[in-house]
């Protein structure tokens, strides 16, 4: 039997949520709080019941209606209110606001502005718990609308396959914004989907805090035994609209009145009064909460706004990476010319494989996951032999579930692992764009710099195999507009190994893009361990007449073009950015000051490609040094054709690069 204090604290939290939300509603109406306001009034029993059924060090993931979850997991109202006011004293320094409020110290992995966005992250948290054998569980809150997203299905399937300790709590409040459940589902109850994912489904009265608590307690016991996840559907009701701007025209006053007659706070109060609690004790709690609310508003209003320099703080984990690695005894080099030891010739594929093997040996928190990466060794053989050496816990085959793969990487990285996920082709990133761009890249910033997301997503792109428009694109420019993410595209075996090892050790999310046509290319690589810091460009060939900037496969074409030109007495300097985000503009501009002419080459479509950004940066930095307009060479502004003849001629070739240089020098 729970103690009286426990039961009273549950009542206190329900009242705290109700009064917090009512106060937020008033403040929003007065324009003292801005942004979106999705209120939890009416659903208090779900958050309080669930969070009181787990341990303080267990995790939760939340939704866009996340105030209740945050309070139930132990948040203080002053920091929450300050966050909604956009003040520096808020949980996320005012950078997350209502939609992204998080309290990592309490195990709250954040509210989420994307419907269903937190579900794959909860799976990642569950993976960390199972892999590290911590005994922790993760409660994943989401609404009925999220149960129709692809993220829901992918995440529940993966959790079921891996038997992860995750409790999926669906808050079915009957409406996804305005669309009623009866119009959105061909089934009566959402838990009917649970057996398809190998887990039990439980329906519970979401207006009864004790019923919710009991259901989650049973699910937690099951999860801690190693029996896997549970789906719990809480039938509940939000008293107000989807947000403050919602007039609720899609439901009737009678319906609202019927649900309010089952008010969770009033029901629980009556239960308490019938089980030894007095009216005086209830009144005292109500008065204390009222004072806490007043103090929270006062604290928020008196707190300062973040200083303007906070606008660009917390985007990345900033550290002297090279110095840290030197202290660990790992040799740090910026380029192959700095290596004075032994070399041997291996392929690009082998270099990547060595990097993964060395990092798996070095750090037990490194875990690989992706489609066909285990016994099969990956679509291009990069992970070949690693499953046999490190086993299925470290090298994990996944279903075809790109969103679940990346989301699992996000959740596991912020809870203690260093995952390396593989997306078989960059063309498939559209299937996981939310988890990569909205979740992984932004979490650190949205949480006020209190999270680290040390994950790597490996993928490959580029044409050359007549694969057509769905398996041959170069989409790196999509991600250059994503602060918080790093984008790496090595061209040589030496760079591939050193940069991948550095990426795995980074505390930032990294998109690591390989090219399918250079896996068999060979080059010198040291047998000893080394890393190359991200964000450092490399001069691959020195010259005086023109600067050619190229990366990935185009670097190899640029070097071929430079050799052709050299025979004509034209000496081109070839620069490989290697990391596109962040870009080492200093190395590039230093070259431009010397040569005064620039040709930029990339395999992505010319319009909106990386060359446009690089070229503009050059214009901004060293315009006065240019003797001619910058030349950009990119792929044709068309989908990649399947015909080998068309494909080969749709991208820059060594001959076209050389001709572009000749024409530039004639100007």
Legacy VTK file of the C-alpha trace (Angstrom):
# vtk DataFile Version 3.0
C-alpha trace
ASCII
DATASET POLYDATA
POINTS 667 float
0.000 0.000 0.000
1.345 3.386 -0.976
1.939 5.954 1.755
-0.474 8.789 2.406
2.198 11.299 1.385
2.530 9.601 -1.994
-1.199 9.877 -2.642
-1.246 13.503 -1.524
1.703 14.345 -3.756
-0.160 12.850 -6.709
-3.082 15.145 -5.955
-0.681 18.063 -5.603
0.824 17.396 -9.028
-2.576 17.122 -10.670
-3.588 20.469 -9.181
-0.216 21.987 -10.110
-0.765 20.955 -13.729
-4.340 22.251 -13.798
-3.498 25.618 -12.231
-0.323 26.012 -14.282
-2.257 25.475 -17.493
-5.104 27.773 -16.465
-2.572 30.461 -15.625
-0.737 29.966 -18.908
-4.055 30.323 -20.732
-4.716 33.641 -19.008
-1.193 34.915 -19.619
-1.404 33.960 -23.284
-4.689 35.843 -23.637
-2.985 38.890 -22.130
-0.091 38.551 -24.628
2.341 38.091 -21.748
3.247 34.663 -23.145
3.739 34.198 -26.873
4.036 31.251 -29.204
1.827 28.198 -29.398
-0.121 27.071 -26.353
-1.356 23.474 -26.220
-2.916 22.925 -22.809
-3.182 19.674 -20.855
-6.319 20.533 -18.854
-8.464 17.421 -18.404
-5.666 14.907 -18.991
-3.781 15.334 -15.714
-4.448 11.785 -14.548
-2.399 10.288 -17.391
0.841 12.177 -16.747
0.627 11.932 -12.961
-0.409 8.297 -12.914
2.287 7.235 -15.359
5.129 9.233 -13.821
4.277 7.989 -10.330
4.466 4.412 -11.586
8.136 4.648 -12.569
11.384 5.539 -10.823
12.840 9.054 -10.639
15.774 8.041 -12.857
13.580 6.495 -15.554
12.998 8.436 -18.769
10.011 9.952 -20.505
9.487 11.413 -23.955
6.725 13.931 -24.386
4.505 15.621 -26.969
3.541 19.119 -28.108
1.117 19.074 -25.140
3.975 18.475 -22.743
3.526 20.753 -19.716
1.734 18.071 -17.743
4.396 15.463 -18.407
7.154 17.876 -17.427
5.479 18.782 -14.122
4.599 15.184 -13.304
8.239 14.177 -13.874
9.399 16.630 -11.223
9.835 20.024 -12.860
9.603 23.207 -10.831
6.984 25.702 -11.940
9.304 28.704 -11.793
11.731 27.348 -14.389
8.846 26.126 -16.521
7.112 29.480 -16.440
10.378 31.278 -17.190
10.848 29.037 -20.208
7.416 29.960 -21.534
8.227 33.625 -20.977
11.402 33.118 -23.046
13.721 33.985 -20.179
17.306 32.849 -19.540
16.267 31.221 -16.241
13.980 28.754 -18.026
14.787 25.074 -18.318
16.066 25.605 -21.867
17.221 29.228 -21.518
14.131 30.335 -23.429
15.227 28.504 -26.588
12.791 25.615 -26.395
9.644 27.227 -25.127
6.400 25.380 -24.626
6.787 22.949 -27.510
10.277 21.728 -26.617
10.531 22.067 -22.866
12.873 19.482 -21.364
14.378 18.626 -17.988
17.187 16.176 -18.631
18.156 16.015 -14.957
14.713 14.599 -14.210
14.819 12.169 -17.147
12.476 14.228 -19.328
13.880 13.931 -22.851
11.768 16.790 -24.079
8.424 17.853 -25.397
8.166 17.686 -29.173
6.687 19.981 -31.786
6.339 17.148 -34.325
3.409 14.761 -33.938
4.974 11.372 -33.207
8.478 12.854 -33.203
9.353 11.562 -29.747
8.328 7.941 -30.341
11.522 6.775 -32.132
13.591 8.733 -29.601
11.997 6.696 -26.799
13.071 3.547 -28.625
16.654 4.841 -28.602
16.443 5.513 -24.885
15.148 1.977 -24.427
18.074 0.604 -26.429
20.538 2.355 -24.138
18.839 0.881 -21.069
18.843 -2.640 -22.475
22.373 -2.451 -23.856
23.809 -1.043 -20.620
21.549 -3.216 -18.459
20.548 -0.225 -16.336
17.092 -1.531 -15.475
15.577 1.783 -16.566
12.353 2.092 -18.520
11.136 4.848 -20.819
7.531 6.046 -20.840
6.678 7.416 -24.262
3.670 9.771 -24.286
1.884 10.502 -27.561
-1.583 11.368 -28.775
-4.089 9.410 -30.832
-3.089 11.340 -33.945
0.502 10.145 -33.655
-0.690 6.542 -33.840
-1.289 7.066 -37.560
2.209 8.334 -38.350
4.937 6.245 -39.893
7.175 6.999 -36.911
4.687 5.205 -34.625
4.642 2.027 -36.683
8.390 1.926 -37.311
9.243 2.632 -33.687
6.833 0.125 -32.144
7.964 -2.524 -34.571
11.644 -1.958 -33.733
10.917 -1.913 -29.997
9.021 -5.167 -30.348
11.742 -6.844 -32.396
14.453 -5.861 -29.897
12.215 -6.292 -26.791
13.114 -2.866 -25.490
11.947 -1.555 -22.074
9.592 1.097 -23.447
6.033 1.807 -22.302
4.062 3.464 -25.082
1.285 5.569 -23.518
-1.278 6.785 -26.032
-3.333 9.690 -24.719
-6.480 9.160 -26.774
-8.367 12.407 -26.283
-10.670 11.583 -29.226
-9.407 14.285 -31.596
-6.218 14.878 -33.575
-6.641 18.637 -33.758
-10.203 18.505 -35.156
-10.359 15.082 -36.806
-12.243 12.602 -34.588
-10.779 9.185 -33.892
-13.752 7.479 -35.549
-12.779 9.120 -38.851
-9.053 8.482 -38.526
-8.992 4.788 -37.559
-10.633 1.742 -39.150
-10.543 0.072 -35.714
-12.344 0.775 -32.471
-9.332 0.848 -30.140
-5.779 1.882 -30.944
-4.390 -0.970 -28.841
-5.693 -3.407 -31.438
-2.431 -2.626 -33.200
-0.296 -3.878 -30.294
-0.322 -7.622 -31.147
1.048 -6.861 -34.611
4.191 -5.568 -32.910
4.520 -8.410 -30.436
3.428 -6.526 -27.349
0.378 -6.488 -25.086
-2.180 -3.734 -25.468
-3.999 -2.342 -22.434
-6.979 0.027 -22.346
-7.305 2.176 -19.248
-9.589 4.953 -18.037
-7.423 8.009 -18.587
-9.542 10.069 -16.200
-8.611 7.770 -13.291
-5.099 8.447 -11.992
-4.953 5.221 -9.982
-5.982 3.112 -12.960
-3.259 4.709 -15.090
-0.694 4.217 -12.348
-1.560 0.529 -11.978
-1.375 -0.134 -15.719
1.999 1.575 -16.100
3.379 -0.202 -13.026
2.541 -3.581 -14.575
4.100 -2.537 -17.873
7.226 -1.330 -16.066
7.594 -4.645 -14.253
7.296 -6.451 -17.558
9.869 -4.177 -19.185
12.372 -4.541 -16.351
12.059 -8.341 -16.564
13.219 -8.125 -20.146
9.837 -9.016 -21.640
9.706 -5.953 -23.849
7.347 -3.061 -24.506
3.668 -2.473 -23.788
1.125 -0.236 -25.513
-1.298 1.458 -23.123
-4.243 3.431 -24.461
-5.599 5.976 -21.995
-9.104 7.123 -22.866
-9.056 10.765 -21.860
-10.268 14.200 -22.928
-8.792 17.663 -23.361
-11.224 20.243 -22.061
-9.921 23.011 -24.307
-9.065 23.050 -27.992
-6.007 21.733 -29.738
-4.459 25.134 -29.082
-5.662 28.506 -27.859
-6.786 29.459 -31.364
-9.064 26.404 -31.679
-12.809 27.318 -31.389
-13.764 23.619 -30.859
-16.544 23.814 -33.456
-16.106 20.111 -34.221
-17.528 18.919 -30.869
-20.647 19.642 -28.842
-21.182 21.312 -25.495
-23.004 18.176 -24.355
-19.962 16.033 -25.080
-17.703 18.394 -23.173
-20.073 18.448 -20.196
-20.242 14.652 -20.063
-16.462 14.361 -19.893
-16.122 17.130 -17.312
-18.489 15.197 -15.062
-15.675 12.620 -14.887
-13.072 15.251 -14.026
-9.897 13.432 -12.906
-9.059 15.839 -10.084
-12.558 15.821 -8.590
-12.723 12.016 -8.817
-9.360 11.589 -7.155
-10.238 14.121 -4.472
-13.337 12.117 -3.591
-11.256 8.956 -3.436
-8.772 10.635 -1.088
-11.541 11.908 1.192
-12.880 8.388 1.412
-9.467 6.992 2.300
-8.356 8.969 5.302
-7.526 12.387 3.844
-9.235 15.432 5.347
-10.713 18.514 3.699
-8.146 20.604 5.569
-5.276 18.659 3.985
-6.780 19.129 0.541
-7.337 22.839 1.151
-3.772 23.285 2.340
-2.416 21.732 -0.875
-4.681 23.938 -2.996
-3.420 27.045 -1.199
0.223 25.994 -1.484
-0.145 25.395 -5.209
-1.773 28.797 -5.650
1.188 30.429 -3.935
3.616 28.391 -6.048
1.883 29.600 -9.215
2.062 33.238 -8.103
5.748 32.894 -7.274
6.432 31.211 -10.620
4.838 34.055 -12.571
6.711 36.619 -10.482
9.995 34.756 -11.013
9.438 34.553 -14.758
8.509 38.202 -15.155
11.495 39.412 -13.137
13.981 37.127 -14.895
16.087 38.635 -17.686
15.839 37.719 -21.333
18.781 35.789 -22.767
21.594 38.079 -23.962
21.757 38.402 -27.745
24.895 36.300 -27.975
22.709 33.337 -26.975
21.177 33.383 -30.465
24.100 31.414 -31.856
25.211 29.629 -28.685
24.472 25.936 -28.053
24.213 25.058 -31.759
27.208 22.727 -31.473
29.295 21.318 -28.669
32.302 23.593 -28.878
35.626 22.169 -27.739
39.248 21.964 -28.761
38.787 18.559 -30.305
42.340 18.201 -31.512
43.792 19.038 -28.105
41.491 16.579 -26.350
42.535 13.764 -28.665
46.202 14.577 -28.276
45.774 14.161 -24.515
44.318 10.708 -25.150
47.372 9.748 -27.161
45.691 9.676 -30.560
47.664 11.320 -33.334
45.746 14.220 -34.856
46.609 15.263 -38.410
44.989 17.720 -40.793
46.241 15.984 -43.918
48.287 13.130 -45.274
51.347 15.380 -45.682
51.594 15.630 -41.900
52.018 11.870 -41.528
55.670 10.857 -41.319
55.212 7.189 -40.466
54.522 3.953 -42.293
51.826 3.681 -44.978
50.133 0.853 -46.823
47.668 0.935 -49.702
44.053 -0.040 -48.982
40.659 0.746 -50.464
38.217 3.433 -49.388
35.883 0.641 -48.223
38.613 -0.978 -46.134
39.533 2.364 -44.580
35.946 2.888 -43.417
35.780 -0.662 -42.106
38.995 -0.154 -40.148
37.653 3.065 -38.644
34.497 1.329 -37.444
36.436 -1.647 -36.080
38.889 0.543 -34.169
36.114 2.640 -32.628
34.097 -0.444 -31.654
37.188 -1.772 -29.881
38.017 1.568 -28.274
34.605 2.452 -26.850
31.952 -0.046 -25.764
29.324 2.679 -26.164
29.766 2.615 -29.949
26.905 0.643 -31.501
26.173 0.191 -35.223
22.650 -0.158 -36.599
21.150 -0.277 -40.057
19.621 -2.408 -42.764
21.659 -5.486 -43.770
24.797 -4.373 -41.921
25.316 -7.584 -39.922
25.900 -10.916 -41.694
25.483 -9.314 -45.115
28.034 -6.612 -44.292
26.101 -3.651 -45.667
24.943 -2.876 -49.191
28.491 -1.863 -50.161
30.411 -4.116 -47.793
31.627 -1.438 -45.393
30.581 -3.351 -42.247
31.737 -6.733 -43.510
33.123 -8.923 -40.714
32.131 -6.612 -37.847
29.048 -8.595 -36.824
31.138 -11.763 -36.621
33.715 -9.998 -34.453
31.518 -7.889 -32.172
28.190 -9.710 -32.175
24.593 -8.698 -32.665
24.418 -6.369 -29.659
27.064 -4.092 -31.180
26.260 -4.549 -34.887
22.471 -4.505 -35.204
20.395 -5.376 -38.227
17.260 -3.267 -38.371
13.995 -3.552 -40.283
13.577 -1.284 -43.296
12.693 1.658 -41.071
14.736 4.759 -41.772
12.843 6.971 -39.314
13.222 4.383 -36.560
16.928 3.934 -37.287
17.747 7.639 -37.042
15.324 8.255 -34.168
16.839 5.357 -32.265
20.261 6.905 -32.844
18.993 10.222 -31.479
17.454 8.718 -28.354
20.356 6.408 -27.593
22.934 9.151 -28.147
21.378 11.548 -25.633
21.161 8.758 -23.047
24.710 7.415 -23.188
25.578 5.576 -26.410
27.536 6.642 -29.495
25.437 5.120 -32.263
26.453 4.881 -35.896
23.377 4.439 -38.057
23.454 3.516 -41.720
20.945 4.741 -44.296
21.585 2.580 -47.334
21.202 5.372 -49.895
21.050 9.117 -49.333
17.984 9.081 -51.580
16.134 7.527 -48.629
16.817 10.369 -46.192
13.417 11.834 -46.966
12.021 8.941 -44.950
13.938 10.026 -41.847
14.258 13.755 -42.425
12.310 14.691 -39.297
14.465 12.611 -36.973
17.679 13.898 -38.545
16.844 17.565 -39.111
14.134 18.416 -36.570
15.242 16.119 -33.758
18.930 15.189 -33.854
20.228 18.474 -35.243
18.128 20.771 -33.051
17.895 19.031 -29.680
21.018 20.554 -28.190
19.917 24.070 -29.082
16.254 23.588 -28.133
17.307 22.201 -24.747
19.489 25.221 -24.028
22.785 23.414 -24.554
22.021 20.795 -21.896
22.066 17.821 -24.286
24.761 16.177 -26.362
23.862 14.155 -29.448
26.979 12.121 -30.334
25.632 10.175 -33.305
26.828 9.485 -36.834
24.537 8.700 -39.745
26.477 7.045 -42.546
24.985 7.045 -46.025
26.152 6.969 -49.608
25.198 8.973 -52.666
26.255 9.863 -56.160
25.678 8.465 -59.622
27.689 6.192 -61.892
25.898 2.829 -61.818
22.831 3.587 -63.954
20.688 3.306 -60.831
18.226 6.011 -61.808
16.690 8.895 -59.930
15.965 7.073 -56.645
19.409 5.590 -55.998
21.944 8.045 -57.402
21.351 11.542 -56.078
23.758 13.938 -54.403
21.645 15.638 -51.742
24.248 17.112 -49.424
23.064 20.671 -50.047
19.765 19.860 -48.308
21.640 19.636 -45.038
23.859 22.696 -45.318
20.796 24.659 -44.178
20.616 22.695 -40.911
22.503 24.317 -38.027
23.436 21.736 -35.426
24.298 19.052 -37.958
27.764 18.456 -39.378
28.152 17.229 -42.976
31.261 15.285 -44.016
32.130 13.999 -47.524
35.625 12.451 -47.744
37.170 11.524 -51.086
40.266 9.473 -50.207
40.862 6.397 -48.041
43.130 8.423 -45.746
40.476 11.068 -45.177
37.644 8.549 -44.955
39.222 6.703 -42.055
40.461 9.716 -40.115
37.245 11.671 -40.508
34.940 8.770 -39.631
36.874 8.113 -36.431
36.651 11.795 -35.543
32.937 11.865 -36.351
32.259 8.972 -33.988
34.124 10.769 -31.211
32.290 14.061 -31.859
29.597 15.098 -29.381
27.563 16.482 -32.282
25.343 14.730 -34.848
27.248 14.050 -38.063
25.945 13.128 -41.508
28.770 11.165 -43.116
28.253 10.812 -46.881
30.251 8.302 -48.922
30.233 7.908 -52.710
29.290 4.580 -54.221
31.798 4.870 -57.054
34.907 5.263 -54.889
34.566 2.339 -52.469
37.130 0.413 -54.529
39.502 3.361 -55.012
42.872 2.864 -53.340
45.219 5.091 -51.428
47.824 5.217 -48.663
46.571 4.804 -45.087
48.705 4.438 -41.941
48.445 1.191 -39.979
48.537 3.276 -36.805
45.575 5.067 -35.290
44.919 8.702 -36.256
42.054 11.142 -36.595
41.336 14.178 -38.757
39.301 16.916 -37.033
36.065 17.890 -38.737
35.838 21.322 -40.307
39.342 21.401 -41.773
39.833 21.642 -45.550
42.860 20.160 -47.301
45.036 21.378 -50.165
45.250 18.280 -52.350
47.390 19.911 -55.039
49.249 23.207 -54.977
49.087 25.645 -57.866
49.199 29.322 -58.789
46.838 29.923 -61.697
43.372 28.875 -60.503
41.709 27.360 -57.447
39.503 24.324 -58.034
37.263 23.453 -55.082
35.793 19.955 -55.173
34.819 17.165 -52.797
33.877 13.487 -52.813
34.128 11.877 -56.265
34.419 15.278 -57.917
37.719 15.799 -56.115
39.172 12.845 -58.020
37.861 14.320 -61.274
39.310 17.710 -60.350
42.729 16.176 -59.743
42.562 14.486 -63.137
41.652 17.791 -64.721
44.555 19.481 -62.919
46.956 16.934 -64.407
45.615 17.616 -67.901
46.014 21.342 -67.393
49.519 20.955 -65.994
50.629 19.486 -69.303
49.479 22.742 -70.887
51.435 24.861 -68.396
48.401 25.705 -66.228
48.911 24.940 -62.547
45.651 24.508 -60.648
45.432 24.427 -56.874
42.879 21.836 -55.772
41.097 22.282 -52.424
38.996 19.549 -50.783
36.636 20.997 -48.151
36.010 17.457 -46.794
33.587 18.908 -44.245
30.861 21.029 -45.842
29.244 22.027 -42.557
31.039 23.678 -40.887
33.055 24.913 -43.847
36.729 25.833 -43.553
36.509 29.048 -45.537
39.945 30.230 -44.372
41.855 27.572 -46.309
39.752 28.307 -49.381
40.190 32.084 -49.270
43.917 31.750 -48.662
44.143 29.891 -51.951
41.956 32.427 -53.762
44.203 35.271 -52.624
47.029 33.470 -54.407
45.321 32.365 -57.635
42.620 35.037 -58.090
40.338 32.647 -59.982
37.913 29.980 -58.768
36.106 26.962 -60.190
33.769 25.080 -57.839
32.751 21.539 -58.750
30.111 19.292 -57.176
27.930 16.408 -58.293
24.674 17.764 -56.922
22.401 19.836 -59.149
23.937 23.200 -59.915
20.941 25.231 -58.728
20.990 25.579 -54.950
24.017 23.341 -54.652
26.920 23.573 -52.221
28.854 25.553 -54.819
26.483 28.478 -54.474
27.164 28.737 -50.748
30.927 28.336 -51.147
30.977 30.877 -53.936
29.025 33.432 -51.939
31.350 33.040 -48.976
34.312 33.686 -51.272
32.589 36.804 -52.605
32.001 38.064 -49.088
35.530 37.354 -47.893
37.899 38.031 -50.806
35.925 39.719 -53.586
38.732 42.198 -54.250
41.124 39.353 -55.055
38.974 37.913 -57.856
40.109 38.672 -61.411
37.099 36.930 -62.977
33.649 35.701 -61.982
33.451 32.485 -59.968
32.554 29.448 -62.072
30.250 26.758 -60.723
30.022 23.284 -62.238
27.266 20.957 -61.068
24.961 18.268 -62.312
22.198 19.091 -64.752
19.054 20.460 -63.118
17.212 17.229 -63.750
16.620 13.931 -61.951
19.485 11.487 -62.444
18.858 9.607 -65.722
19.183 5.833 -65.888
20.802 5.730 -69.315
24.535 5.343 -68.828
25.307 7.795 -71.633
22.973 10.446 -70.245
24.095 9.856 -66.661
27.791 10.165 -67.491
27.174 13.427 -69.293
24.815 14.918 -66.705
27.639 15.599 -64.230
30.970 17.411 -64.494
33.744 15.280 -66.033
37.521 15.837 -65.871
37.370 17.192 -69.420
34.587 19.679 -68.641
36.414 20.856 -65.524
39.588 21.438 -67.530
37.675 23.303 -70.234
35.985 25.498 -67.624
39.417 26.458 -66.294
40.707 27.274 -69.785
37.699 29.483 -70.479
38.114 31.218 -67.126
41.750 32.004 -67.823
40.817 33.540 -71.182
38.605 36.144 -69.497
LINES 1 668
667 0 1 2 3 4 5 6 7 8 9 10 11 12 13 14 15 16 17 18 19 20 21 22 23 24 25 26 27 28 29 30 31 32 33 34 35 36 37 38 39 40 41 42 43 44 45 46 47 48 49 50 51 52 53 54 55 56 57 58 59 60 61 62 63 64 65 66 67 68 69 70 71 72 73 74 75 76 77 78 79 80 81 82 83 84 85 86 87 88 89 90 91 92 93 94 95 96 97 98 99 100 101 102 103 104 105 106 107 108 109 110 111 112 113 114 115 116 117 118 119 120 121 122 123 124 125 126 127 128 129 130 131 132 133 134 135 136 137 138 139 140 141 142 143 144 145 146 147 148 149 150 151 152 153 154 155 156 157 158 159 160 161 162 163 164 165 166 167 168 169 170 171 172 173 174 175 176 177 178 179 180 181 182 183 184 185 186 187 188 189 190 191 192 193 194 195 196 197 198 199 200 201 202 203 204 205 206 207 208 209 210 211 212 213 214 215 216 217 218 219 220 221 222 223 224 225 226 227 228 229 230 231 232 233 234 235 236 237 238 239 240 241 242 243 244 245 246 247 248 249 250 251 252 253 254 255 256 257 258 259 260 261 262 263 264 265 266 267 268 269 270 271 272 273 274 275 276 277 278 279 280 281 282 283 284 285 286 287 288 289 290 291 292 293 294 295 296 297 298 299 300 301 302 303 304 305 306 307 308 309 310 311 312 313 314 315 316 317 318 319 320 321 322 323 324 325 326 327 328 329 330 331 332 333 334 335 336 337 338 339 340 341 342 343 344 345 346 347 348 349 350 351 352 353 354 355 356 357 358 359 360 361 362 363 364 365 366 367 368 369 370 371 372 373 374 375 376 377 378 379 380 381 382 383 384 385 386 387 388 389 390 391 392 393 394 395 396 397 398 399 400 401 402 403 404 405 406 407 408 409 410 411 412 413 414 415 416 417 418 419 420 421 422 423 424 425 426 427 428 429 430 431 432 433 434 435 436 437 438 439 440 441 442 443 444 445 446 447 448 449 450 451 452 453 454 455 456 457 458 459 460 461 462 463 464 465 466 467 468 469 470 471 472 473 474 475 476 477 478 479 480 481 482 483 484 485 486 487 488 489 490 491 492 493 494 495 496 497 498 499 500 501 502 503 504 505 506 507 508 509 510 511 512 513 514 515 516 517 518 519 520 521 522 523 524 525 526 527 528 529 530 531 532 533 534 535 536 537 538 539 540 541 542 543 544 545 546 547 548 549 550 551 552 553 554 555 556 557 558 559 560 561 562 563 564 565 566 567 568 569 570 571 572 573 574 575 576 577 578 579 580 581 582 583 584 585 586 587 588 589 590 591 592 593 594 595 596 597 598 599 600 601 602 603 604 605 606 607 608 609 610 611 612 613 614 615 616 617 618 619 620 621 622 623 624 625 626 627 628 629 630 631 632 633 634 635 636 637 638 639 640 641 642 643 644 645 646 647 648 649 650 651 652 653 654 655 656 657 658 659 660 661 662 663 664 665 666
